[in-house]
Amino acid sequence: MNQLSRRGFLSATAAGAAGVALAGCDSGSDSPKASSKVTSANRTGAMDKFGVGDQFKATVPLSFSVMLLSNANYPYKADWLFWSELTKRTNVTLQPTVIPGSDYNQKRSVMVSAGNAPTLIPKTYHPDEEAYIAGGAILPVSDYLDLMPHFKDKIAKWNLQGDLDQLREADGKFYLLPGLHQDVWKDYSLAIRTDILKQLNLEVPQTWDDLTNVLREMKKAYPDKYPFSDRWSTPPQPGANNLLAILGEAHGVWAGWNYQHANWDATAGKFVYTAGTDQYKQMLQYLNTLVSEKLLDPESFTQSDDQARQKFAEGKSFVISTNAQELVNHYRKDIAKISGATVVKIPTPTGPIGAAKTGSRLENGMMISSKAKDGKDFVALMQFVDWLWYSDEGLLFAKWGVEGTTYNGKVDDGTFKLASDVTWAGINPSGSKNLQVDYGFSNGVFAYGGSTKLLNSQFPPEELTFQEAMNARKTLPLPPPAPLSSEDREQATLWQTSLKDFVNQQTLKFILGQRPLSQWDAYLSELKGHNSEQYVSLVNKAYQDFKKNHG
Amino acid sequence: MVTLGAPRASGRAPESGTRIRTSRGHRVFQVFNAVILTGVVVVTLYPFVNIVAQSFSSESAITAGHVNVVPHGFNLTTYKKVMSDSAFWTNYRNTVLYTVVATGISMVLTTCYAYVLSKRHLKGRKVLIAIALFTMFFNGGLIPNYVLVADLGLRNSIWAIVLPNAVSVFNLLVMKAFFESLPDELEEAAAVDGLNTYGILGRIVLPLSKAVLATMVLFYAVSFWNSWFSAFLYMDRSNLFPVTVYLRNLIAGATGGADQGTASDTALQIGANIQAVTIVLTVVPILTVYPFIQRYFVSGVMLGAVKG
């Protein structure tokens, strides 16, 4: 989880981006005959009875090859406790091909394409796996889920079928075993100067309208300042990408760095073009108001992150986009020189859709070489993968290590605590041993996903409060799957490119007031001129086809 | 600059009008020369000095943009972090080993190939040149190369790095041209005195070719020293990586995807100047070699070798 870079976060929340992978259907069409393809010749080392809650232990010693992303912050070591303990518990030895994280994807491409890939290929972000499907080098894992009781259990228990469907290709199968989160994990929101709120006798804003009022009061008290000056405007455009993303989420549309061209209209039961919806217009209207009342700095959409940070640091603005890290690493340090200044990350303000959140609950995942299927130990391999990546014990082990050595207590009852000499990401800063560097746990290759309780065990109290507020919100279902065929994908990409440019440019014009919103209808017909209708009908056709064939 | 000395003497003898004019023109030229060349020195040296300064500066000074040519807030955190890691030294040793072995092999192969090609009476010379030139413009591509190296069983061995890139066609052609410029008479004289082909190459041609040999050694050594891609591709174990791969990964780790959670001050410091430290650490060794090789970069070894 600590591997979840912004890119990862984005690809996770914006899973199915660009409509390419708006995959998914609401039934498990995974072939029930799968295990019949597996014969007794594949059962070496496998456990006869392996079900939910069982500890996997191979009946004979086995070894599997694995691609290992060596993270520069905790480079691979052969003597990690992780390796020896894993072998002790499962009778499996992993043989890593160590790849520097800087160029992991490139080597993965070469090795898979050359037919030289290790059996397990983790750390793959959807839709990267699509490049390898045609070559037949990777296993359609959805055919073998019967060998994976924990995986199936979590899909059912956490109601993840809809999320999983996003990974499906036009053939109805998926080729990537994703990390699974119990709930959508939100990190990005707004940071706000609480000392100013207190000074002006204001509450922390709960809704976007509250925020407008707060900004108005701030403006009244400091007429020469823009109370809100935002960041994350580096390409991809249109700028203020986080603000647009969370505001869009509150309105039920994709925007900012979450932008997707096709927006699911549940009442009509079809996809519509995102930037042509009323919700999108409403969102632009909101921002336009902020800009025209001089509450939001117009430079928010163009300035560099450093400039925005500078304004916040000098007290020229009081609100700015943030995530947990930026808050602690930068903003707090930046404003330390202003006496009495305090800043917090507030739960994202709610909008027309109410207290709800959207996003994918899938993490990056693992591909398995198709060669493995013919191996004598194939069943054991799948059981092993199921245990390490999907069982509660496996997830806990990969993340926190060994009870009594690296941690104490239980995650479920909240007594969990890292051992006092073990340090990790700001916990026990004086600890002499690093959980990742010295023990090999919380390694991004093995530890991601899991229950909300497991996730929360890593947060400091402040972030925990934020997480609890966000967890209390309802998680909305993801759009149904509409996977495009590879020819359609090419056509769609062409249309998307010109649409994206046009939408970005117009979005900015509407917000900044360079184009009045009274011209919305003219804008809609210009959108059609950029083939928005053809695009949407392509996606709707893919949706219908998928529903017919695999629904 | 160095070039100022000699012409000034001629300027000091202003007897005839024309000579004064040339002398003035010359002085203007010299001044221009000095100014422009000083400018060039500054332009080329400044970035490097700046990098060195950054590598010793604190994170806050770097992000605030205070660092120019002198380090601000002297800080060795990143150096300590990099140099206290045993993997760094293992990989550094690999780099030295790979560079030395690869340069040795490359020099032997390139010299032999180039010497042969420089003989105009050689039958099939054009075919041999064409074969070399062909590889300059066409190659099998990444994956076929990978499959080849893997099937030859070279993965995870030094040979995967030193063999596929052993002959650089560019260097080969430079060397061939140099050998061609050597007067045939020298070799004929040596042959008359009883030396065979290998004797001529070893005792006459090579000693006269120190300039080009030094250049080639430098070219090869620098390129092998800096290379990371073939090692990255063919090495599956981190104790076989050269230091370039190690540092590349370190940069990506420090500047790329940020870890969730609170980054320590140390991590911030490392993120701020890891690139500068990296550049200093990898450039310094090869930089120290340069002055020793440079003295061979003198032309004129051939002057007076041929009489008549």
Contacts between the chains, C-beta under 8 A, distances in Angstrom:
chain1	res1	chain2	res2	distance
A	1	B	260	6.3
A	2	B	259	4.9
A	2	B	260	4.9
A	2	B	261	5.9
A	3	B	257	7.4
A	3	B	259	7.6
A	4	B	257	7.9
A	4	B	260	5.6
A	5	B	256	6.8
A	5	B	257	2.3
A	5	B	258	6.3
A	5	B	259	8.0
A	6	B	257	6.6
A	6	B	258	6.9
A	7	B	257	6.0
A	8	B	257	6.7
A	70	B	238	6.0
A	70	B	249	6.7
A	71	B	253	6.0
A	72	B	249	4.5
A	72	B	250	4.6
A	72	B	251	7.7
A	72	B	252	6.1
A	72	B	253	2.5
A	72	B	254	6.8
A	73	B	253	5.0
A	73	B	254	8.0
A	73	B	259	6.6
A	73	B	267	7.7
A	75	B	85	7.9
A	75	B	87	6.0
A	75	B	238	6.5
A	75	B	249	7.3
A	76	B	238	5.2
A	97	B	236	4.2
A	98	B	236	6.2
A	98	B	237	5.8
A	98	B	238	4.5
A	99	B	232	7.9
A	99	B	236	7.8
A	100	B	232	6.5
A	100	B	238	8.0
A	100	B	241	7.3
A	100	B	245	5.5
A	100	B	246	7.7
A	100	B	248	6.5
A	100	B	249	3.7
A	100	B	252	7.5
A	101	B	249	5.8
A	101	B	252	5.9
A	101	B	253	6.4
A	101	B	256	7.9
A	102	B	248	5.0
A	102	B	249	4.6
A	102	B	251	7.1
A	102	B	252	3.5
A	102	B	253	7.6
A	102	B	256	7.6
A	103	B	232	5.9
A	103	B	248	7.5
A	103	B	252	8.0
A	107	B	232	6.7
A	107	B	233	6.5
A	110	B	142	6.1
A	110	B	143	6.0
A	110	B	146	5.2
A	110	B	233	6.4
A	111	B	146	7.8
A	113	B	143	5.0
A	114	B	143	5.2
A	114	B	146	4.8
A	114	B	147	4.9
A	114	B	150	6.7
A	115	B	147	7.7
A	116	B	146	7.3
A	116	B	147	7.6
A	116	B	150	5.7
A	187	B	260	7.3
A	324	B	260	7.0
A	324	B	261	7.4
A	324	B	262	8.0
A	325	B	258	5.8
A	325	B	259	7.9
A	325	B	260	6.8
A	325	B	261	7.0
A	325	B	262	7.0
A	325	B	263	6.7
A	328	B	262	4.9
A	329	B	262	6.7
A	329	B	263	5.3
A	329	B	268	6.6
A	424	B	261	7.8
A	425	B	259	6.4
A	425	B	260	7.2
A	425	B	261	3.2
A	425	B	262	6.2
A	426	B	261	5.5
A	426	B	262	3.4
A	426	B	263	7.9
A	426	B	264	7.0
A	429	B	264	6.9
A	458	B	261	7.1
A	460	B	262	7.4
